[in-house]
Amino acid sequence: MNEVVGRDDLLLLTLDTLRHDVAVELAAAGRIPNLARHLPGGVWEERHAPGSFTYASHQAMFAGFLPTPARPGPHPRLFAARFAGSETTAGRTYVFDTPDLISGLASAGYRTVCVGGVGFFNKQGALGDVLPGMFQESHWEPAFGVASPTSFEAQVERAEEVLAALPTEQRLFLFVNASALHQPNWFHLHGATAEAGDTRATHAAALEYIDRHIGRLLTAMSSRRRCFAIVCSDHGTTYGDDGYTGHRLAHQAVWTVPYAHFFLEPSA
């Protein structure tokens, strides 16, 4: 990462609430071809989330604690704040001297931009301003939120506008929090109703919706130079699993998440 940072643009895309089992099933069934073609070996890596809900998980990820591989470690991290005794900081880790990765990348010359999604990024109150406030530039509007059936399209369009306005020589760290998978997601499945509510099937349909539009985002991020992309879930969620519904709880469906990182080669 010490060679990547300063050379490439960076993308962190969190697919908010995406379950690992659903992501794996859809990739294997060919239902998310645009995402799957970028996954190493065509498969998601199984990892453990650093938090059981959006705020906790993103605070950890922004400090350099990305989801941890779901196998015995230790596992060297891509990014880490400099502190004594870290067992996951290795020679290949990009080490920053600021409290968080975002300000660390800003210190390294990156333009840091957030395109928010769920309520913790809506800037409509003190709590909703904490995470986007870490960036030099942040964007949120109702069209990006959980209640919009076209949220990801709107987020991608804003990301394209950000890239178009950026000087070519300016390195970019773009963070996008995709809200489409978060409840309510029933409207992504043809025939589903609000009365019936969200299900594992509507969750899967929301991921298919994201896949239909993700190519635009990845193309835009590789339009200027090579881009290092991280695509992952921040946590999963439950749909009646063992009697549980939702997240912010300790269940395998919440703690187990899909993860991938890969390079996007310049399109020109």
N, C-alpha and C positions, 0 to 999 in steps of 0.2 A: 504493500500500500504506500510505502514511501516513494515509489516510482510513479504510482498512479496519481496521488495527490499532487497537484501543481501542473500535471500534464493533461489529464482527462477531465471532462465534465462528469458530474456525479448525480445519480438519481436514486432516491429512496422512495419507493412506492409501497405504502402499507395498505393492504386489502383488509380493511377494518372488519374484524369478527370472522374472517374466513376459517372454517374448520379444515383440519388437515385431511381427514378421511374424505370429505367431499372434493377437495382439490385433487387428491390422488385418483379418485374414481373418475372424475371428469377428464383428467389428462389421459388416463389409460383407455378411456372410451372414445377418445378423439373429439371430445366436445368442447375443448378449449385449444384449438390448433394454433392460434396466434401466440398464446403464452407458451404452449408446450414446445414450440420450435426453438425457444430460447433457453429452456430448462436444460441444464447439463445432463446428457443422456436421456432427455425427454421426461425426466421424473423430478418431482419435488423432493427436497431433503426434509426429513422429519426433524423438527427441533422443539425445544421447550420455550414457551414465552417467558419474558422477564416480568410479566404482570398479568393479572387476570381481567383487567379492563383497560380502556384506552388511555386514561390519564397516567396511570402507574406505568404501563408498558412503554409509552412514548417518553416519559421522563427518563426511564432507564436506557432506551435506545439512543436518545439524544446525548446521553452521557457515555455512549460507546458500548453499551451492553445489549448487543443484538441478540435475537433468540439463539439459545445454546444448543448445539447438536445433541440429539437424544441418544447418547451413548457415553460410556465412561470417558472422562477427560484426563487431564485438563485440555481445554481447547483454546489455542491462541486466538486472540480477537483481531479483527481488522483495524479497529480504532480503539484508543484508550487514553484517558487522561493520565498525566504523569503522576504517579504516587508510589511510594515505597511499598514493597512487599507484594505487588500484584503478581499473581501466578499465571495470569493469562495474557500478559504483555510480553511479546517476543520480538525478535529482530525484524520480522516482517510487518509488525504492527505500526500503524501511523500513530505517533504519540503527540498529543496536544497539551499545551500548558494553560489552557483556559478551563472554566468549569464544565464546559459542554462542547460537543463536537461542532455544533453550528458556529459558535464564536471562534472555535479553533480554525475552522475552514475559512471564516471571514478574515482572520489574521493571516492566513496563507494566501489571501488575495481573491477568494471566491465571492461571488455575489450569492447570497443565501436567500432563497425564495420558498415560501410555503403556500401551497394551494390546499386549503383546509376542506374538511368534509363534515365529520360528526360534530356534535355540540361543543366539545372541548376546544374546537378551533373557530367558533363562530364570532368571537370578539364582541359578543353582546353583553358581557358582564366581566367582572374582574377575573373569575376563574376561566372563562372562555378566551381570555387574552394572554394567559400565562404561556402556553405553548407557541402560538403564533408570534408572540412578542419576543421570542428568542431569535427571530429571523430579521434580516435587514428589510425584507419586503414580504408582506403577507396578504393573502386574498381569501375572502369568504363572502358568499351571498346565498340567499335561500335556494337558488338553483343548484348549489353544490351539496345541499343538505340531505338528510336521510329521507325526507318526505317527497323528494323529487324523483320521478321515474326516469328522468334523463340526467341525473346528477353527474355521472362520469363523463358523458359527452361535454357537458358544460365545463367541467374541470379541465379536460383535455384542451378545449378551445382556449381557456385562459392560459394554460401552459404554453400553447403555441404563440399566443400574443406576447407573453413574457419573453420567449426566445427571439421573436421577431424584433423586439425593441432593444435587445442586448447587443452591445458592440461585439463583433466577431472575436476579438482578442480576449474578451472578458470570460474567465472561467465561471461556471455555474454549478451550484449545488441546489438542485430542485427537490423539494419534498412534496409529495402528493399523498393525502390521506383520502382514499376512495371510500365513500360512505354507502355505496349501493348495496352491499351485503348486509349492512346493519338493519335491524328492524326499524320500520316496516319494509319488508321486501316482497310481499305477496304479489304486488303489481307487476313483477318481472315474469311471472308464469301465466301463460294464457289460460284463462278459465278459472284462475284462483280468485277468491273474493276477500274483501276486508273482514267479513263476518267469520270466515273460516280461519283467517289469520295466517301468520308465517309458519312455514314448515321447512323441513330439511330439503324438500323438493324446490320450494321457492328460493331458498338459499342457493341451491345449485343453479337455478335459472338466473339469479343475480350475477353469479360468476360468469356464466355464458354471456350475459349482457356486457360485462366488463371486457371480456375477450373480444367481442365484436368491435370494440373501439380502441383497444390498447395499442394496436399497430400505429395509429396516428401519434400517440405519445412517444413511443419508442423511435419512430422515424424522426420526429422533431428533435429528440434528444441526441440523435446521432447525425444531425444535419450539419453541424459545425466542426466537430472533431470526434474522436473516439469517446465513448461514454462508458463508465462503470456503473452498472445498474444493480440495485438490490431490490428484490420484490419479495415481500413476505406478509404474513398476517401478524397483527399485534397480539391477538388472543383468539380463541375460538368461542363457541357459544353452544348452548344446549337447547334441544327441542324435545323435551320430555325424557331425555336420557336419564335412567335411574330415578325418574320423578322430578328432575331438575329442568327448569326453563330459564334461559338467559345466561349471563356470565357474572363476573365478579364473585366467583366461587371456585372451590378447588375440585374440579372434575377433569378427567382425562380429555374430554372434548373441548375444554377451555384451555388447558395448559399445552396441548399438543398442536403445533402450527406448521404450516408449509413455509419453506424458505428456499430462495435461489439467489445467486449472484452470478453475473455474467457481463461480458463486454459487448457493447454495440459498436460495430465498426462504422466509420463514416460512410454515409450513403452517397456522397459525391465522389 
